[in-house]
Amino acid sequence: MPTYPDVKLFIAGEWRDGQEGKTLPIVDPATEEEIGRLAHATKPDLDAALESAERGFKVWRDVPAFERYKIMRKAADILRERKDDIGWLMTREQGKPLPQSTLEVAAAADTVDWIAEEGRRTYGLVIPARAPGVTNMTLKLPIGPVAAFTPWNFPINQIVRKLCSALATGCSIIVKAPEETPASPAELIKAFTDAGVPADVVNLVYGVPAEISEYLIPHPTIRKISFTGSTPVGKHLAALAGQHMKRATMELGGHAPVMVFDDADVEKAVKTMAIFKTRNAGQVCISPTRFLVQEKIADQFLEGFIGAMEKTKVGNGLEKDTDMGPLANERRIPAIEDMINDATSKGGNLATGGERVGNKGYFFQPTVLTDVPTDAKIMNDEPFGPVAVINRFKDYDEAVSEANRLPYGLASYAFTGSGAVADRLGRDVESGMVTVNHLGLALPEVPFGGIKDSGYGTEGGADVLEAYLETRFYTSQF
C-alpha cells in the first residue's frame, strides 16, 4: 500500500506549496490522527491559477476534439491501473470502506470514457436559408475557463464529471477540491497530466472555501461555475455568479423520500435500501432518508430494516468485512445527535442505534427513527448521516404529498408491484431523479441533477456537455 503524502497545489503544470507557506492538517477520520499536511492557497496562488487557466484555454480550445478524446481515454486507463492505490488514499482521508473507494475510482474511469465520447459529438446545426447563397449555421464552442467546487463525500466522483466536461469541450479548469480529502483528487489530476493534458489546462487548489469561491467566481477570467454542496452555500454562490453573468450548474442537497407500497417486494426493498442507507455512512446527497411505508406492510418492513441496520459492521474502512466506516469529520457527530434528540423530544421513537461508537474515530451507529412528526428537524433538514426515518402512510396521495412537501427535489425512490403506480410516480413526484424497484441513479450515461432547492443543471447523460458550450450563430452569403 502507498504512504499517505503531503498534498500540494497544482498550478501551471507544477506541484507546489502555497506562496505564503500556509498548510492545513489532514486527519484520518477512523483514528483522528494527522496523516499529512495540505498546501493552503491564498490570493497570490489564485492569481497564478487564473493566469494559468487563461493560457491553458487558449491552447486547449484549439486541440481537435478527437485528440482531446484520446488523451482522456488514456487518463481513464491510468485511473484503472492505479485504482487500488488511489482507493487506499481515499479510505485513509475519507473513511469509507476500501471496496467503496476503489469502486469510486473505477466508476470515475467509466465516466471519463463516456464524457470523452460525448466530446466527439458536439454538433452544431445547418439551418435552411431564405435566400440563395446564404449559409446559416450554429457552432458549439467552449465557454471558457471553468471554476469547479466539490465536496468531501465523493472526492473523485464529484470532480471527475466537472473536470471531464470542461476538458471534452476545450475548456480549461480550476478545481477547488475538498480540504478534508485532498490526496485522491490530486491523484485524479495526476492521471490526466500523465495522460498528456498540457500544462495550464488543469489547476488544483485548496484553502478556505469561502475565500476561494468569492475570489474566483467574480473574476473576469472565469466564465463557468460548477458547484456541488449544500443548498445554503449553493444559493449564495449562484447569486454571486448571477451578479457577474456567469453560467452555473448547481448540484445541491436533498432529502430523499422512499415510498414502499403494500404490493412491493418487501424483502427486496429492505435489502436494497439498508445497504444504500449505510453507503458512505449516509453521507450521500441522494441517500434515502424519509421512508414512507404503507400501513399493511409497515411492521414487516420495519422489522426487516432494523435487523439489516443492526447487522451492519461499523469499523475502519481498511479492515476486511467493514460495511460502514466513520463519519468524515468530527462536526458530523453532534449534528446528527442533535437531530436524533430533537426527533425523540417531539414524540419520535428511537428504534435502534443513535449513539457514537467508541471514543476514537468518528464512528456512529446505523440508526432508525420511527413515527417522527413532520416538524422535527430531521424531517426537514438533510441529516447527511446513517439515520433513517420510517413513517407510515395510508394511500398514494398521502405518500406523494409527503414526498413533495419539502423544497428539495434531488432523488426519490419507490417500490411497488404496480406498473400503473410506477408510471404515475414518474410524473407526480417532484424530483430530478426517480428510481422504482432498483437503484438506477448516477451512471455515466444518465443525467444527474435536481430541481427546486436541490439545484439546476445536470451532470452525466447525453446533455452532459451543454453547460460548458456556447451556441453561436454564423451566417454568410457568397
N, C-alpha and C positions, 0 to 999 in steps of 0.2 A: 504494500500500500504506500501511497505517496506521503511525504511530510507536508503538513499544512504550512503554507508560506505566508510571509508578509505580502500584502497586496498593494500594488502601486497603481497610479493613474496611467492611462494610455492616451497620449496626446501627440499628434503629428508623427505617428509611427514609432513612438518611443515609450517604453515603460519608465515612468519617472516618479520621483517624490513630489509632493506639493512644494511650490516655490517658497512658501512661508514655513515649511518644515513641520506643519501640524500633522498629527496622527490620531487615530481612534483605535480603541481596543476591539478585538474580535473575540467573542465569547462562545464557547461550546454550550448550548442550552441543556445538554444532558449532564454536564459536570460543573457548570458555572465557572470553568477555568478559562483564563485568557489564553488563546491559542495562536494569536498573531496580532499584528498591527496593520492598520489601514491608512494609506496616504489620504490626506484631507485636502480637497481642492478649495481654494479661495479665489477671489476675483482675478488675480493675475493668471491663474491656471484656466479659469473660464474664458478669459480673453484669448489665451493661446489656443484653446479648443475651438473657439468661434472662428479665429483666423484659419485654423487648420481645416475646419469644415467648409469654409468658403473656398479654399483652394481645392479641397477634395471634390467638391461638387463640380467645379469647372473641368476636372479631369474625368470623373466617373460618368457624368451625363453623356459624354461622347464615346464611351466604351460601348460597342454594339451589344444589343440585348443578348445575343447568343453567347458572346464572350462572358458577360456577366453571369449568365446561366451556368456555364461550365465551371466558373470559379465557385459559385455557390454549391453546386453539386459536389465538388471536391471537398468543400468545407463540411458538408453533410457526412461524407465518408470518413473524414478525420474525426468528427464527433463520435461516430460509431466505433472507431478504433480506440478512442480514449474514454468511452463511457464509464468503464469501471473506475478509473482513477478520478474522473470528474464527479461521479456519483459519490465516491468516498468523501471528497471535499465537501460536497453539498450536505451530506449527512452530518459531518462534523460541525458545520456552521448553522445548519437549519434544524436538524434534529429528526427529520422524517426517516423511516426505516430505509436501509440501504437499497432493497429492491425497488422501492418507490423512487429513489433518487436516480438509480441507473435507468429506470424506465422513463423518467422525465427527460434524460439526455437522449435516449433512443427516440422518443417521440419528437423531440426537437429536431432531430435529423430528418424525420419524415416531414415535418413542417417546412424545413429548408427545401426539400425536394419539391413539395407542392408549390410553394411560392416561386421558386426558381422557374418551374414550368410555366406558371401563370405570367411571369415576366416576359416570356416569348410571345405573348398573345395580347399585348396592349394595343389593340386595333383602334384605328380611327375609322372615319366614315367618308365615303364619297357621296355627295348629295346632288341629286339631279338639278341641273341648272335651268334657268328660264330663257337663256339666250345662247345662240351658237358661240362656240369657242370659249365658253366660261367653264372654269373648273371650281367647284365648291368642295371643300373637304374639312374635316375636323382632325386635329392632331392631338395625340395624347403625349404630353411632355412632363418630365419630372418637376414636382412643385418646388424643390429646393432643399436646403439643409433642414434636417428634422431634429427636434429635441424630444427624447423619449424618457419617461419617468416610470419606474417599475418598482413593485413591492417585493418583500422578502419571502412570501409564502411559496412561490414557484420561481426561484431565482433565474432559471434559464428559460422556462416556458413563457414567462411574461415578457422577456426581452426578445426572444427569437422571432416572434411574429412582427414586431415593430422593426427590428433590425433588417429582417429579410424583405419586408415590404419596401423599406427605403432602398435597399441595395438592388432589388429586382427592377425598380423603376428608374434607377440612375440618380437617386438622391444620396447625399452624404448624411451622417447622423452623429449626434452627441447623445450617448446613453448615460443617464443618471441612474446608476444601479443602486440596489439597497445596501446600506452600510452594515446591516446585520449579517448579510450573506454575500460577501464580495468576491470570494475566490472562484466560485463556479461561474459567475458572469465573466470574470476575467479569462477563464479558460474558453468560454464560448467565443469571446472576441479573438483570442489567440488562434482558434481553429480557422477563423476567417482570414486573418492576416497570413497564417501559414499556407492557406489555400491560394493566396495571391491577390487579395484585396489591397489596392495601393495605399501607401501612407496617406494620411489626411482624410480618407474617406470615412473611417470609423474612429470615434473618440469615446473614451470611457472616463467618467468622473464620479467621485464620491464626496460627500461633505454634509453640510447642513441642508436638508431637503428644501426648506422654505427659501433660504438664501439663494440656492442654485436655481430653483424654478422661477423666482421673481426677478432674477437677473437674465436668464436665458430667454424666457418667453417674450418679453418686450423687445429684445434685441433685434435690430433690422436684419441681421443675417438669417435668423430662424424664420422659416416660412410655414412650418407644420408642427403641431404638438400632438403627442400621443401619451395618454396617462392611464395607468391602471392603479386603482387605490380606493380609498373611502369616498363616500358621497360628499361629505362636507368639504374635504380638500379638493375634490374634483370640481365642485361648483365654484370654488374660489379661483382655481386655475382656468376654468372655462371662461369665467368673467374677465380674467386678465387677458386671455387670448382674444376674446371678443373686442376688448378695448383697442387692440392692435391689429384687428382684422386678420388674425392667424387661424387657419383651419385647424380644427381639433377633433380628435377621437377620444371619447371618454368611456372607459370600461370601469364602472363604479360598483358599489356594494350591492348586496342582495339580501333577501330573507326568504329563502326558497320554501314554498309550500309543497307538501307531499299529500296527495289525495288518494286514499285507499278505499275503493268502493266495495260493497258487500259481495260482488260477484268476482272479485280479484283472486288471483292465486296468492294466498296469504303467505305461504312458505317462501315463495319467490320474492315477494315484496319485502319480507323481513330480511332475508339473506342479502338481497341487493342493497337495501338502504342501510343496514347496520354496517356493512363494510364501507360504504361510501361516506357515512356519517363520521366514522373514525379515521378516514383517509386524511393524512397530514394533520392529525389531531383536530379535525374540523375547521382548520384554518384555510378555507377554500371559499371563494366568493359564491360558488354555486352549491355549497354544502347544503344538504337538506336540513331544515330546521323546524318548521311548523308542520307536524304530522297530523293530518286530519283523517280520521278513520271512521267509517260508517258504523253505526251502533251495533249492527248484527254481528260483526266480526271483530269488534274493538277488543274484547277480552282476549281472544285468540292472538291477535296481532301484538297486543301489549305483552303478553306472556313470552311470546317468541322473541320480540325485540329486546326486552330486558335481559333475557337469557343470553342473547347474542352479544350484547354490550358487556355483560359481566364476564364473558369468556375472552374478551379482548385482552391480549397480553401487552401490557404497557412496559416499556423499557428503553434502554439505549438503542438507537437506530442501527448501531453497528453490531448488536448482538443477534445471533441467529434466532429466528422464530418470533422476533418482536413484531407485533401488529400495529402498534401506535407508539410513536416517540413522544418527546416532550413538546410543550408549547415553545414557541420560538424565542420568547423573551420574558423577563420577569414580570413586566407590567400586565401580561395577559391573565395571570392568576387572580389578582384582586379584581380585575374587571369581570371575570366570569363568576367569581364568588359573590360579587355584588348583585349580579343578575339573578343568581340562584336564591340568594337571601330575599331579594325583593319579591320573586315569584312565590316563595313559600309564605312570606308575610301577607300576601294578598289572597291566600287560600289555595295555592297550588300544592301539589303533593310531590315530594322527592321520592321517586320510586327506586332509584339506585344511583350510586356514585355521589358526586357533589363535594369531593374533598381532594386536596393536594395529596400526591403520592410521595412519601419520603420527605426528607429535609434537604436534599441536594439535587439540583436539576429542576427544571420547570415542568414536572410531570403532574398530570391531573387525571382523575378517574373519568372514564366514559360515563356520562350522566343522562338520566331520563327524568323529566318532569311530566306530570300529568295534571289534567283539569286546571290548567293555568288560565286565569281571566285575561281578557284582551287588553286591560290597562296595565298589565305587568310590563316591565322594561323589556324582558326577553321576547315578548310578543310584538315588539315594535322596533327594537334596535338589534342589529346583527350581532349575534354572540361571538362569532369567529372563534369557536372552540368546540370541544367534543360534547356538546349539550343538545339533546333533542327534546322537544315539547310534543306530547301526544295528547290531543283533544279529540272528542267525538263529534260527529255531525249526523243529522237525520236524513237529508236529501241532497240532491245535486245542487240546487240553488244555494243552499246554505254553505256547501263546500266551496263553490266558486266565489260566493260573496266574501268569505273569509280569505280565500287565496288572493283576491283583488283588493282587499281592504287597505293594504299598505301602499305607500308611494313607490315602493321598489317594484321592479319588473325585469329581473335578470333571468332566472331559471325556475322552472316548475316541473314537478314530477307527478305522475299518476299511475295507478294500477287498476285495471278494470278488465272484465271479460267481455264487455260490450263494445263492438265496433262503432255503434251509434254514439255512445258516450265519449269514446276516444275522439271521434270526429268533432263533436261539439266542443270538447276541451281545447282543441287546437285553435278555435275561433273565439271562445269565451274567456279564456284565461289571459289576463293582461301581463304577458311576459315575452321577453325577446326570444326565449327558447323554451319549448315544451317537449318533454320526452315521456312516452307512455309505455309501460311494461318492460323497459330496459334503460340502460344508461347509454344514451346516444349523442352526448354533447362533447365538444372540444376536440373533435377530429380535424385534421388539417383541411379536409375538403368541405367542411360545413361552416356556416357563419357562426361567429361567437360574439354576442353583444346583447345589451339590454335596452329597455325603454323606460319611460318615466324617470324617476330619480336614479335609476341604475345606469344612466348614461345614454350616449348616442354614437352611432357608427358601429361597424362590425369589423372583426378580425377573422381571417380564415374564409374559406369558401371561394366561390367564383368572383366575388366582388372585393377580394382582399386588397387589391392594389388601387382601387378607385380614389381613396382618400389621399394617396400620395402622388396623384397625377392631376395636371391641369388640362382641361379641354380647351383647345384654341381653334378658332375658325380661320381658315385661309381660303381666299378666293382670288382668281386671276382670269384674265381674258387675253387671248392672243389671236 
